[in-house]
Amino acid sequence: IGGDFFDLFPVLDPARPDHLAIVIADVSGKGISAALLMAFLRPVIRAALDHTGAPTEALERVNRILVEERQTGMFVTVLCGVLGLRDGTFRFASAGHEAPVVVPADGSPPRSAPDGGPLIGLFPRLDLPDQVLEIGPGDILALYTDGVTDAVSPDGERFGYERFVARLARDRTAPAEAAVTDVVAAVLEFQGDRPPADDLAVLALRRPGGRR
């Protein structure tokens, strides 16, 4: 029971049959209350993105619902995007969520995007910027929640962003599923017997082609 979730679904637009919607989010808090808000938000985000087709507008609609109609005292970080399966263009908006990471298949350093705007449910308007990442053939697109980077070792050290990215880079030629499994295993090994700092979610997609 927790407040992290991710979702992938085809965009309901006949003009864009080769586009995939991707959402990853983290509800503040833990337990049943966070899980209930997550369960409420998942179909709301889907409907908003289906209706608008634009990540920025979809998140504005979801934010208005939480601020004006469904106040809970809880906040949500959300990254919402649309991936072009043919051209590898990932157009997205981030409401306070960790930036996506692209791991190039050609061996060049992983790259990310600038931070997004405020969390959902905090302000009447988000005014999020539109952001774009280009995913080349064979590249991995990775999204995650802060349960990865905030994991703490028995000595009190954070797993951190650098360890996360280094692990992804080590798995740049592995299948996406194997890369996720390896990251989660590394986090669990790092924290040892220490209780988890937070819920944890990792999502990775590899664009076909290029190095495998």
NUNU-8020 format. One record per residue (C-alpha): residue number from 0; residue in one letter; x, y, z. Coordinates in steps of 0.2 Angstrom, whole numbers, plus 5000, padded with zeros to 4 digits. Layout:
% NUNU-8020
+-----+----+------+------+------+
:   i : aa :    x :    y :    z :
+-----+----+------+------+------+
: NUM :  A :    X :    Y :    Z :
...
+-----+----+------+------+------+
% end
This chain:
% NUNU-8020
+-----+----+------+------+------+
:   i : aa :    x :    y :    z :
+-----+----+------+------+------+
:   0 :  I : 5000 : 5000 : 5000 :
:   1 :  G : 5008 : 5016 : 4994 :
:   2 :  G : 5007 : 5032 : 4984 :
:   3 :  D : 5019 : 5029 : 4970 :
:   4 :  F : 5012 : 5024 : 4953 :
:   5 :  F : 5015 : 5023 : 4935 :
:   6 :  D : 5004 : 5021 : 4919 :
:   7 :  L : 5007 : 5018 : 4901 :
:   8 :  F : 4993 : 5019 : 4888 :
:   9 :  P : 4990 : 5023 : 4870 :
:  10 :  V : 4985 : 5041 : 4866 :
:  11 :  L : 4967 : 5041 : 4861 :
:  12 :  D : 4970 : 5052 : 4845 :
:  13 :  P : 4967 : 5045 : 4828 :
:  14 :  A : 4980 : 5057 : 4821 :
:  15 :  R : 4993 : 5050 : 4833 :
:  16 :  P : 4991 : 5031 : 4832 :
:  17 :  D : 5009 : 5028 : 4836 :
:  18 :  H : 5010 : 5038 : 4852 :
:  19 :  L : 5011 : 5031 : 4870 :
:  20 :  A : 5006 : 5041 : 4885 :
:  21 :  I : 5018 : 5039 : 4901 :
:  22 :  V : 5014 : 5044 : 4918 :
:  23 :  I : 5024 : 5042 : 4934 :
:  24 :  A : 5019 : 5050 : 4951 :
:  25 :  D : 5022 : 5051 : 4970 :
:  26 :  V : 5008 : 5055 : 4982 :
:  27 :  S : 5015 : 5064 : 4998 :
:  28 :  G : 5014 : 5053 : 5014 :
:  29 :  K : 5012 : 5034 : 5015 :
:  30 :  G : 4999 : 5021 : 5019 :
:  31 :  I : 4981 : 5020 : 5015 :
:  32 :  S : 4977 : 5038 : 5012 :
:  33 :  A : 4991 : 5040 : 4999 :
:  34 :  A : 4985 : 5024 : 4991 :
:  35 :  L : 4967 : 5030 : 4990 :
:  36 :  L : 4973 : 5047 : 4982 :
:  37 :  M : 4984 : 5037 : 4970 :
:  38 :  A : 4969 : 5026 : 4965 :
:  39 :  F : 4958 : 5042 : 4962 :
:  40 :  L : 4971 : 5051 : 4952 :
:  41 :  R : 4976 : 5038 : 4940 :
:  42 :  P : 4960 : 5038 : 4930 :
:  43 :  V : 4959 : 5057 : 4932 :
:  44 :  I : 4976 : 5059 : 4924 :
:  45 :  R : 4971 : 5047 : 4910 :
:  46 :  A : 4955 : 5056 : 4906 :
:  47 :  A : 4964 : 5073 : 4906 :
:  48 :  L : 4977 : 5067 : 4894 :
:  49 :  D : 4965 : 5058 : 4883 :
:  50 :  H : 4955 : 5074 : 4882 :
:  51 :  T : 4969 : 5087 : 4879 :
:  52 :  G : 4983 : 5077 : 4872 :
:  53 :  A : 4995 : 5089 : 4879 :
:  54 :  P : 5004 : 5085 : 4896 :
:  55 :  T : 5005 : 5103 : 4902 :
:  56 :  E : 4986 : 5106 : 4900 :
:  57 :  A : 4982 : 5088 : 4907 :
:  58 :  L : 4992 : 5092 : 4923 :
:  59 :  E : 4983 : 5109 : 4924 :
:  60 :  R : 4966 : 5101 : 4924 :
:  61 :  V : 4971 : 5088 : 4937 :
:  62 :  N : 4978 : 5102 : 4948 :
:  63 :  R : 4962 : 5112 : 4947 :
:  64 :  I : 4952 : 5096 : 4953 :
:  65 :  L : 4963 : 5094 : 4968 :
:  66 :  V : 4964 : 5113 : 4973 :
:  67 :  E : 4946 : 5117 : 4969 :
:  68 :  E : 4936 : 5102 : 4971 :
:  69 :  R : 4945 : 5088 : 4980 :
:  70 :  Q : 4956 : 5096 : 4993 :
:  71 :  T : 4965 : 5083 : 5004 :
:  72 :  G : 4979 : 5092 : 5011 :
:  73 :  M : 4991 : 5080 : 5002 :
:  74 :  F : 5002 : 5084 : 4987 :
:  75 :  V : 5007 : 5075 : 4972 :
:  76 :  T : 5023 : 5075 : 4961 :
:  77 :  V : 5018 : 5070 : 4943 :
:  78 :  L : 5028 : 5068 : 4927 :
:  79 :  C : 5016 : 5066 : 4912 :
:  80 :  G : 5022 : 5064 : 4894 :
:  81 :  V : 5019 : 5057 : 4877 :
:  82 :  L : 5032 : 5047 : 4867 :
:  83 :  G : 5032 : 5046 : 4849 :
:  84 :  L : 5036 : 5027 : 4845 :
:  85 :  R : 5042 : 5031 : 4828 :
:  86 :  D : 5053 : 5046 : 4830 :
:  87 :  G : 5058 : 5044 : 4848 :
:  88 :  T : 5052 : 5061 : 4853 :
:  89 :  F : 5046 : 5062 : 4872 :
:  90 :  R : 5036 : 5078 : 4875 :
:  91 :  F : 5032 : 5080 : 4894 :
:  92 :  A : 5028 : 5091 : 4909 :
:  93 :  S : 5034 : 5089 : 4926 :
:  94 :  A : 5025 : 5095 : 4942 :
:  95 :  G : 5039 : 5093 : 4955 :
:  96 :  H : 5044 : 5076 : 4949 :
:  97 :  E : 5061 : 5069 : 4947 :
:  98 :  A : 5067 : 5072 : 4929 :
:  99 :  P : 5068 : 5058 : 4917 :
: 100 :  V : 5085 : 5051 : 4912 :
: 101 :  V : 5090 : 5046 : 4894 :
: 102 :  V : 5104 : 5033 : 4893 :
: 103 :  P : 5111 : 5033 : 4876 :
: 104 :  A : 5116 : 5017 : 4867 :
: 105 :  D : 5131 : 5024 : 4860 :
: 106 :  G : 5141 : 5025 : 4876 :
: 107 :  S : 5139 : 5044 : 4879 :
: 108 :  P : 5135 : 5051 : 4896 :
: 109 :  P : 5117 : 5049 : 4902 :
: 110 :  R : 5107 : 5066 : 4901 :
: 111 :  S : 5092 : 5073 : 4909 :
: 112 :  A : 5080 : 5088 : 4908 :
: 113 :  P : 5078 : 5104 : 4919 :
: 114 :  D : 5067 : 5103 : 4934 :
: 115 :  G : 5049 : 5106 : 4932 :
: 116 :  G : 5036 : 5117 : 4941 :
: 117 :  P : 5027 : 5115 : 4957 :
: 118 :  L : 5018 : 5100 : 4964 :
: 119 :  I : 5000 : 5096 : 4960 :
: 120 :  G : 4988 : 5102 : 4974 :
: 121 :  L : 4998 : 5116 : 4980 :
: 122 :  F : 4994 : 5132 : 4970 :
: 123 :  P : 4979 : 5137 : 4959 :
: 124 :  R : 4990 : 5136 : 4943 :
: 125 :  L : 5006 : 5127 : 4939 :
: 126 :  D : 5012 : 5136 : 4923 :
: 127 :  L : 5023 : 5121 : 4918 :
: 128 :  P : 5035 : 5122 : 4904 :
: 129 :  D : 5034 : 5110 : 4889 :
: 130 :  Q : 5049 : 5099 : 4889 :
: 131 :  V : 5056 : 5088 : 4875 :
: 132 :  L : 5069 : 5074 : 4875 :
: 133 :  E : 5075 : 5065 : 4860 :
: 134 :  I : 5076 : 5046 : 4862 :
: 135 :  G : 5088 : 5038 : 4849 :
: 136 :  P : 5088 : 5020 : 4843 :
: 137 :  G : 5093 : 5009 : 4857 :
: 138 :  D : 5093 : 5022 : 4870 :
: 139 :  I : 5084 : 5019 : 4887 :
: 140 :  L : 5072 : 5032 : 4894 :
: 141 :  A : 5071 : 5029 : 4913 :
: 142 :  L : 5058 : 5037 : 4925 :
: 143 :  Y : 5058 : 5035 : 4944 :
: 144 :  T : 5052 : 5041 : 4961 :
: 145 :  D : 5063 : 5048 : 4975 :
: 146 :  G : 5062 : 5031 : 4984 :
: 147 :  V : 5077 : 5027 : 4973 :
: 148 :  T : 5088 : 5042 : 4977 :
: 149 :  D : 5082 : 5044 : 4995 :
: 150 :  A : 5086 : 5026 : 5000 :
: 151 :  V : 5098 : 5026 : 5015 :
: 152 :  S : 5112 : 5014 : 5020 :
: 153 :  P : 5114 : 5008 : 5038 :
: 154 :  D : 5128 : 5021 : 5039 :
: 155 :  G : 5116 : 5035 : 5035 :
: 156 :  E : 5122 : 5038 : 5017 :
: 157 :  R : 5109 : 5042 : 5003 :
: 158 :  F : 5109 : 5031 : 4987 :
: 159 :  G : 5108 : 5047 : 4978 :
: 160 :  Y : 5106 : 5052 : 4959 :
: 161 :  E : 5124 : 5048 : 4954 :
: 162 :  R : 5123 : 5030 : 4960 :
: 163 :  F : 5107 : 5028 : 4951 :
: 164 :  V : 5113 : 5035 : 4934 :
: 165 :  A : 5129 : 5025 : 4936 :
: 166 :  R : 5119 : 5009 : 4938 :
: 167 :  L : 5108 : 5014 : 4923 :
: 168 :  A : 5124 : 5017 : 4912 :
: 169 :  R : 5131 : 5000 : 4917 :
: 170 :  D : 5116 : 4992 : 4910 :
: 171 :  R : 5114 : 5003 : 4894 :
: 172 :  T : 5115 : 4987 : 4883 :
: 173 :  A : 5104 : 4976 : 4894 :
: 174 :  P : 5085 : 4974 : 4891 :
: 175 :  A : 5075 : 4988 : 4899 :
: 176 :  E : 5067 : 4975 : 4911 :
: 177 :  A : 5084 : 4969 : 4917 :
: 178 :  A : 5090 : 4987 : 4920 :
: 179 :  V : 5075 : 4990 : 4931 :
: 180 :  T : 5078 : 4974 : 4941 :
: 181 :  D : 5096 : 4979 : 4943 :
: 182 :  V : 5093 : 4996 : 4950 :
: 183 :  V : 5080 : 4989 : 4962 :
: 184 :  A : 5092 : 4976 : 4968 :
: 185 :  A : 5106 : 4989 : 4970 :
: 186 :  V : 5094 : 5000 : 4981 :
: 187 :  L : 5089 : 4985 : 4992 :
: 188 :  E : 5107 : 4980 : 4994 :
: 189 :  F : 5112 : 4997 : 4998 :
: 190 :  Q : 5099 : 5000 : 5012 :
: 191 :  G : 5102 : 4983 : 5019 :
: 192 :  D : 5092 : 4980 : 5035 :
: 193 :  R : 5087 : 4998 : 5036 :
: 194 :  P : 5068 : 5001 : 5033 :
: 195 :  P : 5064 : 5009 : 5016 :
: 196 :  A : 5065 : 5028 : 5016 :
: 197 :  D : 5050 : 5029 : 5004 :
: 198 :  D : 5040 : 5019 : 4991 :
: 199 :  L : 5050 : 5015 : 4976 :
: 200 :  A : 5046 : 5015 : 4958 :
: 201 :  V : 5057 : 5013 : 4942 :
: 202 :  L : 5051 : 5013 : 4924 :
: 203 :  A : 5062 : 5010 : 4909 :
: 204 :  L : 5059 : 5009 : 4891 :
: 205 :  R : 5071 : 5005 : 4877 :
: 206 :  R : 5068 : 5012 : 4859 :
: 207 :  P : 5071 : 4998 : 4846 :
: 208 :  G : 5086 : 4998 : 4835 :
: 209 :  G : 5104 : 5003 : 4838 :
: 210 :  R : 5115 : 4993 : 4850 :
: 211 :  R : 5106 : 4980 : 4860 :
+-----+----+------+------+------+
% end
